[in-house]
Amino acid sequence: MAAIVSSYGGQPIAAPSMKEVPLESNHEALAFADALERGAFDLVILLTGVGTRALVAVVERMKGSRDAFVNALGRTPILARGPKPVAVLREWQVPVWLTAPEPNTWREVLSSLDAKQPEFPLAGKRVAVQEYGASNPDLIAGLEARGASVTRVPVYQWALPDDLAPLEAAVRAIAEGQIDVALFTTATQVVHLLKIADAMGLRDAVRRGLGACVVASIGPTTSEEMREQGIEPNLEPTHPKMGFLVREAAEYVSKPNARP
């Protein structure tokens, strides 16, 4: 991403804000695998490609083979939240029943299911949701409101990086008004940035600094988290991809009076 920023003439300041941490206890994942192999679910919702791979890795490590689990996936209708889980399943020759369209949020997941209600009503259906670091209460509530019985399947979670120095430097730079553009690609980045700002006693200064620069959000989920934290994004790209994000942010700041 820094290389893309440089290609548009920007000066990237990289501040890693998160690392992926597999859950120490995989009891839920293993229980899900056993239940899936018994035919206990009517629908599986896979939210991320990384989480899908991690789920199968847990099963393979604990059971010694992934074959029975992958075969069970192939017998069960699968809704993929976007192209990444689809690509993973394609590798394993597992068919995908339904794919949520861009911008691939929980809203598109529910609207895709709503469109299938005549042939696949959710009432009474047993639905498993592979989660990606934190539960999505809106998705779970939406499924349950439609009559589904939902089983959460947490696979991995996000933690702060081991080296906080780059993130702390970014916090200070934002607080001091030294940043012209801030790019966010996940909601967790927003949460972690403000967590470190809190620890440094700079939360209000960071909010002011973000209000004085151009804030670009990868998509609706990230923007929702920003607004909950009192930060208003200036733009979302036309497609939730890093290349589009950087290009459209560059176009945005090239306009007169682009800064808030």
VEXMIMI-581315 format. One line per field, with one value per residue: chain; x, y, z of N, C-alpha, C in turn; residue number from 0. Coordinates in Angstrom, 3 decimals. Layout:
N
cadena	c(A,...)
n_u	c(X,...)
n_v	c(Y,...)
n_w	c(Z,...)
ca_u	c(X,...)
ca_v	c(Y,...)
ca_w	c(Z,...)
c_u	c(X,...)
c_v	c(Y,...)
c_w	c(Z,...)
num	c(NUM,...)
END
This chain:
260
cadena	c(A,A,A,A,A,A,A,A,A,A,A,A,A,A,A,A,A,A,A,A,A,A,A,A,A,A,A,A,A,A,A,A,A,A,A,A,A,A,A,A,A,A,A,A,A,A,A,A,A,A,A,A,A,A,A,A,A,A,A,A,A,A,A,A,A,A,A,A,A,A,A,A,A,A,A,A,A,A,A,A,A,A,A,A,A,A,A,A,A,A,A,A,A,A,A,A,A,A,A,A,A,A,A,A,A,A,A,A,A,A,A,A,A,A,A,A,A,A,A,A,A,A,A,A,A,A,A,A,A,A,A,A,A,A,A,A,A,A,A,A,A,A,A,A,A,A,A,A,A,A,A,A,A,A,A,A,A,A,A,A,A,A,A,A,A,A,A,A,A,A,A,A,A,A,A,A,A,A,A,A,A,A,A,A,A,A,A,A,A,A,A,A,A,A,A,A,A,A,A,A,A,A,A,A,A,A,A,A,A,A,A,A,A,A,A,A,A,A,A,A,A,A,A,A,A,A,A,A,A,A,A,A,A,A,A,A,A,A,A,A,A,A,A,A,A,A,A,A,A,A,A,A,A,A,A,A,A,A,A,A)
n_u	c(0.830,1.987,3.701,1.894,0.855,3.196,3.488,1.615,2.710,2.650,3.809,4.353,3.449,3.874,2.013,1.648,-1.117,-2.255,-2.243,-2.656,-4.014,-4.209,-6.867,-6.325,-7.764,-9.517,-12.002,-14.619,-14.379,-13.683,-15.909,-17.821,-16.895,-17.262,-20.045,-20.869,-20.012,-21.790,-24.046,-25.420,-26.006,-27.785,-26.907,-23.860,-22.029,-19.380,-17.079,-14.538,-11.597,-9.120,-9.980,-11.419,-9.390,-7.930,-9.739,-9.965,-7.319,-7.158,-8.885,-7.537,-5.123,-5.951,-7.446,-5.997,-6.598,-8.177,-10.096,-12.699,-14.027,-13.885,-15.335,-17.803,-18.375,-18.783,-21.234,-23.015,-25.022,-23.341,-22.707,-20.749,-19.014,-17.673,-15.227,-12.845,-13.185,-14.481,-12.462,-10.754,-12.378,-12.723,-10.221,-10.368,-12.315,-14.925,-18.291,-19.956,-22.871,-24.051,-23.034,-22.264,-22.659,-20.490,-20.552,-19.755,-20.626,-22.286,-24.856,-25.216,-24.947,-27.292,-29.259,-28.828,-29.632,-32.276,-33.256,-33.325,-35.313,-37.857,-37.165,-35.424,-36.181,-35.285,-36.369,-36.289,-33.952,-30.677,-27.867,-24.452,-21.897,-18.881,-16.604,-14.564,-12.513,-13.991,-17.296,-20.138,-22.652,-24.874,-25.229,-25.702,-28.015,-29.728,-29.981,-31.150,-33.517,-34.817,-35.565,-33.630,-31.515,-28.609,-25.154,-22.169,-18.863,-15.947,-12.672,-10.174,-8.459,-7.878,-4.986,-3.009,0.020,3.305,5.416,4.942,5.894,5.844,3.061,2.540,4.082,2.634,0.243,1.128,1.880,-0.565,-1.980,-0.521,-1.080,0.299,-0.322,-1.701,-3.438,-5.325,-5.518,-7.694,-8.181,-9.564,-12.064,-10.964,-8.470,-9.119,-10.159,-7.890,-6.027,-7.197,-7.201,-4.466,-3.991,-5.536,-4.044,-1.805,-2.750,-3.835,-6.216,-8.339,-6.871,-6.073,-8.523,-9.164,-7.067,-7.604,-9.948,-9.000,-7.670,-7.746,-9.770,-9.879,-11.883,-12.040,-14.513,-18.086,-18.281,-15.958,-16.322,-18.629,-17.640,-15.856,-17.637,-19.016,-17.018,-16.820,-15.677,-15.693,-15.613,-14.162,-14.316,-15.250,-13.976,-14.953,-14.889,-14.242,-11.268,-7.690,-6.157,-8.065,-8.828,-6.496,-6.018,-8.400,-8.372,-6.117,-7.064,-9.066,-7.707,-6.414,-8.164,-9.329,-9.431,-9.668,-9.138,-10.809)
n_v	c(-1.199,1.201,1.484,1.964,4.432,5.979,5.839,7.632,9.971,10.601,10.786,8.085,7.145,4.580,2.794,0.183,-1.318,-3.574,-7.093,-10.469,-12.945,-16.262,-17.955,-19.175,-21.229,-23.582,-24.712,-24.047,-23.997,-26.648,-27.993,-27.001,-28.104,-30.861,-30.912,-29.987,-32.055,-33.977,-33.101,-30.981,-28.344,-25.964,-23.895,-22.257,-19.406,-17.713,-15.340,-14.250,-14.768,-15.375,-16.235,-18.491,-20.189,-20.421,-21.734,-24.277,-25.047,-25.334,-27.514,-29.483,-29.651,-30.534,-32.820,-34.303,-34.599,-32.899,-33.701,-34.859,-32.689,-30.729,-32.083,-32.086,-29.361,-29.104,-30.355,-28.639,-25.699,-22.685,-19.368,-16.818,-13.947,-12.350,-12.024,-13.198,-15.434,-16.995,-17.521,-19.120,-21.378,-22.240,-23.298,-25.654,-26.931,-26.595,-25.878,-22.686,-21.431,-18.883,-15.514,-12.558,-9.266,-6.425,-3.630,-5.778,-6.025,-6.736,-5.996,-6.530,-9.273,-10.005,-8.912,-10.414,-12.920,-12.324,-11.981,-14.585,-15.712,-16.816,-19.377,-20.274,-19.942,-18.400,-18.958,-21.128,-22.300,-23.667,-21.929,-21.335,-19.041,-17.952,-16.101,-13.094,-12.110,-10.304,-10.439,-9.826,-8.031,-6.929,-8.478,-11.011,-10.439,-9.745,-12.165,-13.771,-12.372,-13.044,-15.560,-17.548,-20.011,-19.326,-20.097,-19.035,-19.003,-18.449,-17.779,-16.430,-13.582,-10.051,-8.279,-5.719,-4.649,-6.087,-4.233,-1.076,1.398,2.624,3.104,4.746,6.930,7.754,8.507,10.757,12.389,12.813,14.105,16.440,17.715,17.059,15.384,14.897,13.176,10.426,6.990,4.293,0.838,-1.112,-1.540,-2.195,-0.979,1.667,1.486,0.556,2.598,4.732,3.602,3.519,6.243,7.060,5.873,7.442,9.830,11.459,11.384,13.273,15.180,13.699,13.181,15.814,16.279,14.394,15.482,17.666,16.763,14.853,12.101,8.826,6.040,2.506,1.292,0.771,-0.613,0.104,2.860,3.110,2.404,4.525,6.700,6.016,6.506,9.188,10.326,11.628,10.264,11.422,10.275,7.285,4.651,3.760,1.037,-1.444,-1.689,-1.639,-0.361,1.219,2.811,4.340,5.603,7.111,8.695,10.215,11.582,13.025,14.762,16.322,18.179,21.593,23.172,20.764,19.803,19.415)
n_w	c(0.000,0.747,-1.404,-3.461,-2.659,-2.921,-5.683,-6.554,-5.879,-3.209,0.232,2.007,5.307,7.151,9.495,11.164,12.736,13.761,14.430,13.425,15.441,16.157,17.805,21.051,22.164,20.401,20.582,19.766,16.980,16.407,17.433,15.699,13.271,13.751,14.068,11.554,9.901,10.717,9.529,10.690,10.075,8.102,6.582,5.891,6.628,5.360,6.205,5.685,3.673,4.871,7.382,6.635,5.655,8.034,9.655,8.428,8.745,11.518,11.912,10.435,11.835,14.363,13.860,12.103,9.443,6.755,5.027,5.523,6.611,4.563,2.613,3.885,3.874,1.147,0.890,1.987,1.789,1.046,1.902,0.772,1.873,0.100,-2.584,-1.595,0.305,-1.604,-3.482,-1.950,-1.452,-4.029,-4.613,-3.192,-4.504,-3.666,-3.928,-4.125,-2.857,-2.715,-3.143,-1.493,-2.736,-3.589,-1.339,0.259,2.986,6.152,5.570,2.832,2.942,4.331,2.620,0.324,1.206,1.756,-0.826,-1.606,-0.159,-1.051,-2.047,-0.130,2.790,5.860,8.313,10.987,10.073,10.537,11.100,10.583,11.386,10.337,12.070,12.247,14.084,15.658,16.894,14.804,15.705,14.385,12.076,13.247,14.737,12.645,11.229,13.202,13.596,11.316,11.826,12.006,13.553,15.090,15.049,16.284,14.993,16.016,14.810,14.580,15.994,16.407,17.454,19.053,17.402,18.049,18.081,18.934,18.274,15.581,15.315,17.523,16.764,14.546,15.781,17.235,15.089,13.766,15.811,16.006,13.674,11.353,9.283,6.092,4.734,5.797,5.637,5.984,6.261,7.642,10.219,12.658,12.681,13.198,15.803,17.203,16.726,18.164,20.681,21.333,21.183,23.361,25.450,25.292,26.041,24.077,22.698,22.124,20.738,18.534,17.328,16.600,14.835,12.797,11.930,10.620,8.422,5.316,5.417,4.475,3.932,3.588,3.206,3.974,6.531,7.920,7.883,9.449,11.983,12.349,12.526,14.831,16.602,16.521,14.262,11.043,7.914,4.834,2.330,0.534,-1.469,-4.858,-5.186,-2.717,-2.420,-1.994,-4.014,-5.395,-3.252,-2.650,-5.126,-5.514,-3.279,-3.857,-6.087,-4.862,-3.070,-4.873,-5.722,-5.573,-2.365,-0.896,1.673,4.852)
ca_u	c(0.000,2.915,4.201,0.839,0.847,4.372,3.285,0.792,3.445,2.501,4.857,3.663,3.877,3.260,1.808,0.912,-1.941,-2.899,-1.678,-3.628,-3.643,-5.127,-7.416,-5.620,-8.701,-10.263,-13.099,-15.788,-14.118,-13.751,-17.307,-18.494,-16.494,-17.941,-21.471,-21.043,-19.852,-23.018,-25.163,-26.197,-26.240,-28.459,-26.211,-22.612,-21.648,-17.939,-16.922,-13.218,-10.748,-8.132,-10.671,-11.755,-8.154,-7.577,-10.691,-9.564,-6.027,-7.445,-9.453,-6.494,-4.145,-6.522,-8.006,-5.051,-7.016,-9.261,-10.941,-14.099,-14.586,-14.062,-16.461,-19.028,-18.629,-19.324,-22.627,-23.806,-25.064,-22.378,-22.766,-19.458,-19.221,-17.000,-14.400,-11.724,-13.565,-14.806,-11.201,-10.269,-13.229,-12.462,-9.025,-10.754,-13.415,-16.162,-19.189,-20.518,-24.290,-24.432,-21.972,-22.752,-21.990,-19.822,-19.255,-19.488,-20.864,-23.360,-26.111,-25.308,-25.189,-28.715,-30.097,-28.699,-30.496,-33.672,-33.628,-33.498,-36.327,-38.889,-36.677,-34.626,-36.568,-34.376,-37.092,-36.000,-32.693,-29.506,-26.867,-23.146,-21.235,-17.438,-16.329,-13.227,-11.853,-15.000,-18.629,-20.900,-23.986,-25.922,-25.472,-26.322,-29.384,-30.514,-30.274,-32.103,-34.809,-35.434,-35.957,-32.542,-30.788,-27.254,-23.991,-20.962,-17.651,-14.766,-11.481,-8.988,-8.761,-6.870,-4.317,-2.063,1.312,4.325,6.160,3.968,6.553,5.301,1.693,2.647,4.577,1.514,-0.665,1.681,1.843,-1.952,-2.328,0.203,-1.508,1.329,-0.814,-2.652,-4.399,-5.293,-6.186,-8.070,-8.677,-10.446,-12.590,-10.065,-7.424,-9.664,-10.245,-6.546,-5.420,-7.731,-6.757,-3.118,-4.130,-5.992,-2.924,-0.843,-3.426,-3.958,-7.423,-9.020,-5.995,-6.137,-9.817,-9.050,-6.154,-8.306,-10.931,-8.319,-7.064,-8.666,-9.874,-10.438,-12.292,-12.150,-15.893,-19.109,-18.034,-14.940,-16.929,-19.534,-16.829,-15.373,-18.709,-19.263,-15.921,-16.864,-14.832,-16.463,-14.753,-14.428,-14.631,-15.094,-13.733,-16.055,-14.765,-13.491,-9.948,-6.641,-5.782,-9.104,-8.780,-5.384,-6.214,-9.480,-7.917,-5.225,-7.916,-9.813,-6.862,-5.946,-9.180,-9.191,-10.114,-10.006,-9.091,-12.035)
ca_v	c(0.000,2.328,1.621,2.592,5.850,6.604,5.935,8.815,11.151,10.841,10.322,7.167,6.952,3.295,2.626,-1.057,-1.145,-4.812,-8.371,-11.552,-13.875,-17.402,-18.189,-20.239,-22.339,-23.767,-25.622,-23.718,-24.401,-28.103,-28.386,-26.686,-29.100,-32.125,-30.752,-29.882,-33.400,-34.716,-32.494,-30.218,-26.967,-25.773,-22.830,-21.762,-18.090,-17.500,-13.889,-13.844,-15.814,-15.748,-17.008,-19.800,-20.982,-20.696,-22.729,-25.587,-25.384,-25.814,-28.857,-30.402,-29.836,-31.254,-34.113,-35.031,-34.555,-31.944,-34.230,-35.013,-31.350,-30.110,-32.776,-31.613,-28.030,-29.297,-30.820,-27.635,-24.392,-21.732,-17.972,-16.157,-12.500,-11.643,-12.858,-13.886,-16.812,-17.731,-17.986,-20.231,-22.544,-22.723,-24.142,-26.954,-27.418,-26.533,-24.917,-21.582,-21.271,-17.477,-14.566,-11.202,-8.313,-5.271,-3.573,-6.988,-5.844,-7.575,-5.616,-7.285,-10.666,-10.164,-8.636,-11.566,-13.964,-11.896,-12.239,-16.032,-16.174,-17.713,-20.748,-20.656,-19.122,-18.592,-19.392,-22.496,-22.791,-23.685,-21.158,-21.126,-17.833,-17.855,-14.719,-12.639,-11.275,-9.786,-10.791,-8.748,-8.152,-6.580,-9.652,-12.052,-10.011,-9.812,-13.573,-14.254,-11.719,-13.764,-16.870,-18.524,-20.388,-18.944,-20.562,-18.268,-19.827,-17.582,-18.480,-15.677,-12.265,-9.036,-7.687,-4.670,-5.204,-6.159,-2.974,0.014,2.673,3.302,3.564,5.888,8.054,8.222,9.209,12.091,13.175,13.240,15.060,17.698,18.274,16.843,14.422,15.458,12.146,9.212,5.898,3.197,-0.308,-1.934,-0.875,-2.459,0.038,2.860,1.177,0.461,3.936,5.524,2.966,4.011,7.669,7.130,5.556,8.541,11.061,12.301,11.016,14.460,15.807,12.874,13.462,17.121,16.129,13.701,16.415,18.678,16.164,14.046,10.743,7.923,4.751,1.467,0.918,1.101,-1.138,0.970,4.183,3.026,2.457,5.897,7.584,5.680,7.100,10.638,10.730,11.585,10.067,12.298,9.526,5.841,4.397,3.142,-0.382,-1.553,-2.251,-0.686,0.443,2.228,3.726,5.282,6.417,8.075,9.673,11.123,12.448,13.901,15.831,17.193,19.205,22.796,23.155,19.391,19.547,19.849)
ca_w	c(0.000,0.746,-2.772,-4.257,-2.265,-3.542,-7.132,-6.800,-5.432,-1.778,1.145,2.927,6.695,7.494,10.933,11.437,13.939,14.164,14.000,13.498,16.505,16.240,19.132,21.762,22.303,19.163,20.871,18.956,15.604,16.330,17.627,14.443,12.271,14.060,13.792,10.107,9.336,11.043,8.812,11.662,9.644,6.820,5.859,6.475,6.119,5.499,6.114,5.198,3.133,5.882,8.403,6.071,5.683,9.423,10.150,7.912,9.358,12.876,11.785,9.969,12.909,15.496,13.453,11.275,8.045,6.495,3.957,5.936,6.809,3.253,1.981,4.532,3.313,-0.192,0.960,2.703,1.136,1.596,1.496,0.939,1.979,-0.981,-3.463,-0.957,0.653,-2.829,-4.058,-1.120,-1.697,-5.394,-4.525,-2.633,-5.343,-2.882,-4.581,-3.333,-3.183,-2.824,-2.821,-1.236,-3.634,-2.981,-0.665,1.056,4.415,6.689,4.914,1.578,3.313,4.642,1.446,-0.568,1.747,1.571,-2.220,-1.752,0.793,-1.592,-2.185,1.029,3.944,6.991,9.514,11.400,9.533,11.421,10.350,11.217,10.890,10.624,12.438,11.854,15.088,16.572,16.444,14.178,16.316,13.423,11.242,14.071,15.045,11.416,10.959,14.207,13.347,10.205,12.319,11.970,14.766,14.687,15.797,15.987,14.885,16.024,14.343,14.938,16.518,16.130,18.605,18.703,16.991,19.100,18.060,18.883,17.983,14.394,15.564,18.431,15.976,13.729,16.691,17.493,13.854,13.549,16.862,15.755,12.406,10.335,8.297,5.134,4.358,6.615,4.943,6.871,5.495,8.474,11.406,13.781,12.669,13.868,17.226,17.775,16.709,19.273,21.924,21.605,21.464,24.752,26.334,25.220,26.448,22.883,21.943,21.607,19.745,17.327,16.690,15.935,13.708,11.723,11.407,9.822,7.234,4.507,5.953,3.474,4.495,2.561,2.933,4.969,7.875,8.521,8.078,10.598,13.204,12.481,12.998,16.233,17.371,16.366,13.133,9.805,6.742,3.696,1.126,0.369,-2.891,-5.598,-4.875,-1.453,-2.686,-1.641,-5.168,-5.588,-2.109,-2.797,-6.334,-5.358,-2.291,-4.582,-6.899,-3.957,-2.527,-5.958,-5.978,-4.736,-1.064,-0.564,3.112,5.540)
c_u	c(0.871,3.455,3.160,0.768,2.001,4.169,2.412,1.446,3.297,3.691,4.210,4.295,3.167,3.186,1.002,0.165,-2.543,-2.102,-2.733,-3.147,-4.634,-5.628,-6.700,-6.505,-9.539,-11.466,-14.315,-15.594,-14.227,-15.178,-18.110,-18.169,-17.214,-19.423,-21.745,-20.953,-21.065,-24.227,-26.029,-26.484,-26.889,-27.749,-24.947,-22.292,-20.163,-17.649,-15.582,-12.476,-9.731,-8.772,-11.054,-10.537,-7.787,-8.476,-10.287,-8.229,-6.212,-7.941,-8.371,-5.480,-4.693,-7.024,-7.055,-5.393,-8.143,-10.305,-12.413,-14.773,-14.849,-15.220,-17.792,-19.381,-19.275,-20.769,-23.571,-23.867,-24.130,-22.647,-21.399,-19.674,-18.561,-16.072,-13.298,-12.097,-13.937,-13.534,-10.640,-11.068,-13.011,-11.239,-9.380,-11.906,-14.715,-17.091,-19.709,-21.955,-24.637,-23.248,-22.576,-21.982,-21.254,-20.871,-19.012,-19.620,-21.974,-24.697,-26.304,-25.527,-26.686,-29.597,-30.008,-29.590,-31.968,-34.139,-33.888,-34.618,-37.379,-38.437,-35.916,-34.990,-35.679,-35.073,-36.819,-34.679,-31.576,-28.332,-25.589,-22.475,-19.770,-17.106,-14.864,-12.656,-12.813,-16.361,-19.308,-22.330,-25.114,-26.258,-26.189,-27.782,-30.276,-30.902,-31.329,-33.484,-35.561,-35.746,-34.876,-32.014,-29.300,-26.206,-22.782,-19.757,-16.443,-13.516,-10.206,-9.406,-7.605,-6.304,-3.464,-0.740,2.296,5.099,5.173,4.573,6.009,3.889,1.703,3.152,3.465,0.504,-0.168,1.593,0.427,-2.335,-1.698,-0.131,-0.529,0.881,-1.852,-3.765,-4.226,-6.131,-6.455,-8.664,-9.492,-10.932,-11.648,-8.934,-7.875,-9.666,-8.854,-5.827,-5.891,-7.368,-5.366,-3.150,-4.600,-4.822,-1.902,-1.458,-3.695,-5.246,-8.110,-8.186,-6.005,-7.454,-9.754,-8.155,-6.803,-9.375,-10.323,-7.658,-8.129,-8.621,-10.581,-10.680,-12.497,-13.590,-16.815,-18.823,-17.022,-15.523,-17.874,-18.763,-16.291,-16.441,-19.066,-18.208,-15.850,-15.986,-15.652,-15.520,-15.153,-14.799,-14.504,-14.843,-14.930,-16.052,-13.895,-12.157,-8.891,-6.267,-6.780,-9.058,-7.698,-5.612,-7.272,-9.180,-6.989,-6.028,-8.637,-8.940,-6.317,-6.943,-8.938,-10.006,-10.540,-10.016,-10.359,-11.922)
c_v	c(1.257,2.575,2.298,4.086,6.575,6.795,7.123,10.087,11.468,10.331,9.410,7.139,5.694,3.137,1.353,-0.965,-2.442,-6.018,-9.440,-12.590,-15.038,-17.587,-19.362,-21.468,-22.429,-24.688,-25.346,-24.183,-25.915,-28.608,-28.119,-27.736,-30.426,-32.046,-30.682,-31.261,-34.279,-34.173,-31.614,-28.780,-26.943,-24.739,-22.468,-20.423,-17.886,-16.027,-13.443,-15.044,-16.306,-16.615,-18.389,-20.712,-21.371,-21.774,-24.133,-26.014,-25.924,-27.261,-29.857,-30.687,-30.721,-32.645,-34.943,-35.057,-33.540,-32.503,-34.307,-33.652,-30.668,-30.774,-32.316,-30.203,-28.155,-29.745,-29.771,-26.336,-23.406,-20.355,-17.363,-14.647,-11.727,-12.567,-13.636,-15.280,-17.643,-18.319,-19.172,-21.492,-23.123,-23.644,-25.556,-27.585,-27.559,-25.499,-23.867,-21.357,-19.817,-16.604,-13.192,-10.220,-7.218,-4.323,-4.680,-6.779,-6.791,-7.242,-6.394,-8.775,-10.882,-9.919,-9.774,-12.706,-13.603,-12.188,-13.718,-16.588,-17.081,-19.161,-21.228,-19.754,-19.438,-19.112,-20.872,-23.054,-22.685,-23.092,-21.002,-19.928,-17.850,-16.388,-14.375,-11.648,-10.699,-10.153,-9.579,-8.826,-7.817,-7.765,-10.735,-11.700,-10.111,-11.236,-14.103,-13.632,-12.395,-15.213,-17.924,-18.806,-20.261,-19.514,-19.740,-19.211,-18.886,-18.367,-17.733,-14.300,-11.321,-8.495,-6.528,-5.301,-5.227,-4.849,-1.832,1.340,3.347,3.857,4.766,7.129,8.633,8.991,10.626,12.978,13.672,14.321,16.429,18.311,18.092,15.921,15.082,14.477,10.942,8.151,4.762,2.065,-1.293,-1.113,-1.056,-1.449,1.295,2.651,1.195,1.806,4.749,4.916,3.452,5.509,7.892,6.923,6.678,9.873,12.012,12.035,12.239,15.139,15.018,13.103,14.807,17.021,15.430,14.611,17.466,18.103,15.396,12.607,9.871,6.555,3.743,1.102,1.154,0.599,-0.277,2.350,4.190,3.122,3.870,6.805,7.286,6.305,8.614,11.173,10.594,11.396,11.002,11.527,8.033,5.603,3.722,1.631,-0.522,-2.280,-1.192,0.218,1.554,3.275,4.780,6.195,7.491,9.090,10.688,12.091,13.474,15.074,16.747,18.300,20.437,22.665,21.761,19.133,20.081,21.304)
c_w	c(0.000,-0.661,-3.662,-3.947,-2.942,-5.036,-7.507,-6.265,-3.963,-0.990,2.180,4.310,7.179,9.003,11.173,12.760,14.437,13.683,14.232,14.508,16.503,17.680,19.803,21.944,21.038,19.360,19.981,17.512,15.453,16.514,16.363,13.381,12.499,13.698,12.291,9.450,9.637,10.301,9.676,11.243,8.269,5.957,6.623,5.813,6.416,5.213,5.554,4.620,4.143,6.960,7.914,6.076,7.113,10.013,9.705,8.526,10.771,12.814,11.403,11.072,14.023,15.118,12.600,9.806,7.907,5.551,4.348,6.093,5.468,2.500,2.570,4.066,1.935,-0.213,1.534,1.904,1.833,1.015,1.793,0.930,0.842,-1.733,-2.756,-0.450,-0.568,-3.442,-3.277,-1.406,-3.095,-5.414,-4.074,-3.412,-4.544,-3.530,-3.602,-3.790,-3.483,-2.421,-2.613,-2.116,-2.867,-2.423,0.364,2.555,4.864,6.022,3.609,1.845,3.551,3.419,0.428,-0.105,1.589,0.145,-2.468,-0.873,0.175,-1.697,-0.962,2.214,5.147,8.241,9.795,10.897,10.578,10.648,11.178,10.573,11.314,10.872,12.203,12.864,16.103,16.010,15.817,14.696,15.355,12.530,12.033,14.359,13.811,11.059,11.925,14.012,12.207,10.559,12.326,13.371,14.433,15.640,15.354,15.969,14.851,15.650,14.711,15.416,16.220,17.427,18.120,18.273,18.157,19.210,17.869,18.442,16.719,14.604,16.504,17.696,15.104,14.578,16.944,16.251,13.563,14.558,16.622,14.406,11.268,9.203,7.396,4.789,5.277,5.913,5.921,6.040,6.321,9.659,12.598,13.838,13.401,15.380,17.871,17.780,17.910,20.625,22.304,21.907,22.898,25.713,26.377,25.667,25.296,22.099,21.341,20.533,18.441,16.603,15.949,14.703,12.532,11.103,10.502,8.575,6.456,5.029,4.919,4.103,3.384,2.232,4.111,6.378,8.609,8.807,9.271,11.905,13.423,13.075,14.450,17.143,17.208,15.253,11.856,8.617,5.603,2.439,1.347,-1.107,-3.550,-5.452,-3.627,-1.632,-2.401,-2.813,-5.441,-4.469,-2.299,-3.999,-6.126,-4.258,-2.954,-5.441,-6.027,-3.489,-3.600,-6.263,-5.109,-3.440,-0.646,0.922,3.769,6.014)
num	c(0,1,2,3,4,5,6,7,8,9,10,11,12,13,14,15,16,17,18,19,20,21,22,23,24,25,26,27,28,29,30,31,32,33,34,35,36,37,38,39,40,41,42,43,44,45,46,47,48,49,50,51,52,53,54,55,56,57,58,59,60,61,62,63,64,65,66,67,68,69,70,71,72,73,74,75,76,77,78,79,80,81,82,83,84,85,86,87,88,89,90,91,92,93,94,95,96,97,98,99,100,101,102,103,104,105,106,107,108,109,110,111,112,113,114,115,116,117,118,119,120,121,122,123,124,125,126,127,128,129,130,131,132,133,134,135,136,137,138,139,140,141,142,143,144,145,146,147,148,149,150,151,152,153,154,155,156,157,158,159,160,161,162,163,164,165,166,167,168,169,170,171,172,173,174,175,176,177,178,179,180,181,182,183,184,185,186,187,188,189,190,191,192,193,194,195,196,197,198,199,200,201,202,203,204,205,206,207,208,209,210,211,212,213,214,215,216,217,218,219,220,221,222,223,224,225,226,227,228,229,230,231,232,233,234,235,236,237,238,239,240,241,242,243,244,245,246,247,248,249,250,251,252,253,254,255,256,257,258,259)
END
